Amino acid sequence: MSVIVTGATGHLGRLIVESLLRRDVPAAQIVALGRDVGRLTDLADRGVRVRAADYHDPDSLRDAFTDAEKLMFVSGSEVGQRVPQHRNVVTAARQAGVGLVAYTSITRADTSDMVLAGEHRVTEEDLRDSGLPYVLLRNSWYLENYTGQLATYLAHGVAGSAGDGRVSAATRADYAEAAAEVLTTEGHAGRVYELGGAAFTLTELAAEVSRQSGREVRYTDLPVPAYTELLVSAGVPEAYAAVLADADRGLARGELYAPVEDLEKLLGRRPTSLAEAIRAAR
C-alpha cells in the first residue's frame, strides 16, 4: 500500500502521518507532501518518503501523486482559494489513477450555508464528478480552536455569536486517527462520515473553563457584526474575522453538530472530551 498525505507540514496532515506510522504502515509506503519539504526532514529521517507539492501548481501535484494507491487529501487552509486549489488536486488524482481519495471536508457540507462549507461542497461535487473512489471525512471544529484561547477566556471571558448552538468539536489527534483508520482498512469507498466529539455550547465551554480554573468565566453572545468587530480589534484580519463570525452563526443553527457515533466507530473508543482537552492544555 502506498499512501500519500497532502498538507503534511500542517497540524492535521502531520498527525495523520504519525497515526499511520503507529499503525505499523511501513514508512517507505507513506509519502508526505508539503510546499516546504525542509519542514519534513524528521519524517524523511524515519524513512517516510517526502515530496514537494503545491496546490497552486498542477505539475507538482501530478509528479507527487505518482504510484499513489490511496490519497489523504487534507483540505487547504487558504479561504477563498480552495476551489481552484482543490480542483487541481482532484484533477491530478484522476490523472494518476489513485485508488481511493479520502477528503477532509466540513460537517454537513452538502446542506450548510456557512461560507466555509461552500468551498467544501464544490470539492465534494468535483470528487463525485471525477469518477474516483472517494470517502468524505466531514470534520466538525477542532477542540484546539477553543483550548488555544484559554488565556484569553480567563482574561476576558468567552465571546461569540453561537447562541445556544452545540458544536461537536474533537481534537486534531482524534480526527487524524479516524483518517488513518479509513486509510488502513477496507469498506470505506463511497461513505460519508459526519465526524465530531461530544457536543457542547459555548456557555458550557465557559462553565468548564470556570470549573477547572476556579475563576468565573462567562459566555457573552454577540450579533455577528459585533463579534466580527471584536475579532478585528483583537488583531484578526477583517476577511478572516468575517468567516469566523459566520461560522459561529452556522454553529447557532446546528451546522457544526455531528452525532458522535461516526467518530466513535472509527476510533473504537469515545473521542477526547472538552474537559479532557482543557485539562491537557492548561
C-alpha positions in Angstrom: 0.0 0.0 0.0 1.2 3.5 -0.9 -0.4 6.3 1.0 0.1 9.9 0.0 -0.7 12.6 2.7 -1.1 16.2 1.5 -0.5 19.1 3.8 1.9 17.1 5.9 3.6 20.3 7.1 0.3 21.3 8.7 -1.0 20.2 12.1 -3.6 17.7 10.9 -1.5 16.2 8.0 1.4 15.7 10.3 -0.8 13.9 12.8 -2.2 11.6 10.1 1.3 10.6 9.1 2.1 9.8 12.7 -1.1 7.8 13.1 -0.2 5.7 10.0 3.3 5.0 11.5 1.8 4.0 14.8 -0.4 1.5 12.8 2.8 -0.1 11.5 2.3 1.1 8.0 5.9 0.9 6.6 7.5 4.3 6.5 8.6 3.7 2.9 4.9 3.3 1.9 4.0 6.7 3.2 4.6 9.8 1.1 4.4 13.2 3.0 3.7 16.2 0.8 4.3 19.9 1.5 5.4 23.1 0.0 8.4 23.4 2.3 10.0 19.9 2.4 12.6 21.3 4.8 9.9 21.0 7.5 9.5 17.3 6.8 13.2 16.4 7.4 12.5 14.5 10.6 9.9 12.3 8.7 12.4 11.6 6.0 15.0 10.6 8.6 12.4 8.0 9.8 12.1 6.6 6.3 8.9 8.4 5.1 9.2 9.5 1.5 9.0 13.3 1.2 7.9 15.2 -1.9 7.3 18.9 -2.7 3.8 19.8 -3.8 1.8 23.0 -4.0 -2.0 23.1 -4.5 -1.4 26.1 -6.8 1.0 24.0 -9.0 -0.8 21.2 -11.0 2.6 19.9 -12.4 3.9 19.4 -8.8 0.8 17.5 -7.9 0.9 15.2 -10.9 4.5 14.4 -10.0 3.8 13.9 -6.4 0.9 11.5 -6.9 3.0 9.1 -8.9 2.4 5.5 -7.7 -0.3 6.5 -5.2 -2.8 3.8 -4.2 -4.5 6.0 -1.6 -4.6 9.8 -1.3 -5.2 11.5 2.0 -6.4 14.9 0.7 -6.2 17.4 3.6 -8.1 20.5 2.6 -6.2 23.7 2.0 -6.1 26.5 4.6 -6.4 29.5 2.2 -10.1 30.5 2.5 -11.2 31.9 -0.9 -8.6 30.0 -2.8 -9.6 26.4 -2.0 -12.0 25.8 -5.0 -9.2 26.2 -7.7 -6.6 24.6 -5.4 -8.7 21.6 -4.6 -9.7 21.2 -8.3 -6.0 20.9 -9.1 -5.7 18.1 -6.6 -8.7 16.2 -7.9 -7.6 16.5 -11.5 -4.1 15.3 -10.6 -5.5 12.4 -8.6 -7.7 11.4 -11.6 -4.7 11.6 -14.0 -2.7 9.4 -11.6 -5.4 6.8 -11.3 -5.5 7.0 -7.5 -7.4 4.0 -5.9 -9.1 6.0 -3.1 -9.3 9.6 -2.1 -10.1 10.5 1.5 -11.0 14.2 1.7 -11.3 16.3 4.9 -14.5 18.2 4.4 -16.7 20.0 6.9 -19.8 19.0 8.9 -23.0 18.9 6.8 -21.2 20.4 3.8 -24.0 19.5 1.4 -26.6 21.5 3.3 -24.8 24.1 5.4 -24.9 27.7 4.3 -21.7 28.6 6.1 -19.1 30.4 4.0 -16.6 27.7 4.8 -19.0 24.9 3.7 -19.4 26.4 0.2 -15.9 25.6 -0.8 -16.0 22.1 0.6 -19.3 21.5 -1.2 -17.8 22.3 -4.5 -14.8 20.0 -3.9 -17.2 17.2 -2.9 -19.1 17.7 -6.1 -15.8 17.6 -8.1 -14.8 14.3 -6.4 -18.2 12.8 -7.3 -17.8 14.0 -10.9 -14.2 12.7 -11.2 -15.2 9.0 -11.2 -12.6 8.4 -8.5 -13.4 6.2 -5.5 -13.6 8.6 -2.5 -14.6 8.9 1.1 -15.7 12.1 2.8 -14.4 12.9 6.3 -16.7 15.8 7.3 -14.8 17.1 10.3 -16.5 19.5 12.8 -14.5 22.1 14.7 -11.2 21.4 16.4 -11.2 21.4 20.2 -7.9 23.3 19.8 -9.8 26.2 18.4 -11.0 26.7 22.0 -8.3 25.3 24.2 -5.8 27.5 22.4 -7.7 30.5 23.8 -7.7 29.6 27.4 -5.6 32.6 28.5 -8.0 35.0 26.6 -11.0 33.3 28.2 -9.5 33.8 31.7 -8.8 37.4 31.0 -11.8 38.5 29.0 -14.4 35.7 29.1 -15.7 33.7 26.1 -17.4 35.7 23.3 -19.1 34.6 20.1 -22.3 34.5 18.0 -23.2 30.9 18.6 -26.3 31.4 20.9 -27.3 28.0 22.3 -25.9 26.1 19.3 -23.9 22.9 20.0 -20.6 22.3 18.4 -19.3 18.7 18.0 -15.6 19.6 18.4 -12.9 17.0 18.6 -9.1 17.1 18.8 -7.0 17.1 15.7 -5.4 13.9 17.0 -8.8 12.1 17.1 -9.6 13.3 13.5 -6.2 12.1 12.4 -6.6 8.7 14.0 -10.0 8.3 12.3 -8.4 9.2 8.9 -5.7 6.6 9.5 -8.4 4.0 10.2 -10.1 4.8 6.9 -6.8 4.6 5.0 -5.7 1.3 6.5 -8.9 -0.7 6.4 -11.4 -1.6 3.7 -15.0 -0.8 3.0 -15.0 3.0 3.2 -15.3 4.0 -0.5 -18.5 5.9 -1.1 -19.0 6.6 2.6 -19.7 10.0 4.2 -18.6 10.3 7.8 -20.0 13.2 9.9 -17.3 13.4 12.5 -17.3 15.2 15.8 -17.0 14.7 19.5 -19.5 15.1 22.3 -21.3 18.4 21.6 -21.3 21.4 23.9 -22.5 25.1 23.8 -20.2 28.0 24.3 -21.9 28.6 27.6 -20.9 25.1 28.6 -17.4 25.8 27.4 -17.2 28.8 29.7 -18.6 26.8 32.6 -15.9 24.1 32.1 -13.1 26.7 32.0 -14.5 28.1 35.2 -14.7 24.7 36.9 -11.1 23.8 36.1 -9.6 27.2 36.7 -11.5 28.1 39.8 -12.2 31.5 38.2 -15.5 32.8 37.0 -15.7 32.8 33.2 -18.9 33.8 31.3 -20.0 33.5 27.7 -21.2 36.7 26.0 -23.3 36.2 22.9 -23.0 39.0 20.3 -24.6 39.8 17.0 -22.5 38.6 14.1 -21.3 42.2 13.1 -20.3 43.0 16.7 -18.4 39.7 17.0 -16.7 40.4 13.7 -15.6 43.8 15.0 -14.4 42.2 18.3 -12.2 39.8 16.4 -10.8 42.6 14.2 -10.0 44.6 17.3 -8.1 41.6 18.6 -5.9 41.6 15.5 -7.7 39.1 13.3 -7.7 40.2 9.6 -11.1 41.5 8.7 -11.9 39.0 5.9 -11.0 36.1 8.2 -12.8 37.6 11.1 -16.0 37.7 9.0 -15.5 34.0 8.2 -15.1 33.1 11.8 -18.2 35.1 12.9 -20.1 33.4 10.1 -19.0 30.0 11.4 -20.5 30.9 14.8 -23.7 31.9 13.0 -23.7 28.4 11.5 -22.9 26.9 14.9 -26.0 28.6 16.3 -28.0 26.9 13.5 -26.7 23.4 14.3 -24.4 23.3 11.3 -21.3 22.2 13.3 -23.2 19.4 15.1 -22.5 15.8 14.3 -23.6 12.7 16.2 -20.6 11.3 18.0 -21.2 7.7 16.7 -19.3 8.0 13.4 -16.1 9.2 15.1 -16.5 6.6 18.0 -16.9 3.9 15.4 -13.7 4.8 13.5 -11.7 5.3 16.7 -13.0 2.3 18.5 -13.4 4.4 21.6 -15.0 7.6 22.7 -13.4 10.8 21.5 -11.4 13.1 23.8 -13.9 15.2 25.7 -13.9 19.0 26.2 -13.0 18.6 29.9 -10.0 16.3 29.0 -8.8 18.7 26.3 -8.9 21.7 28.6 -7.1 19.8 31.3 -4.4 18.8 28.9 -4.0 22.3 27.6 -3.7 24.0 31.0 
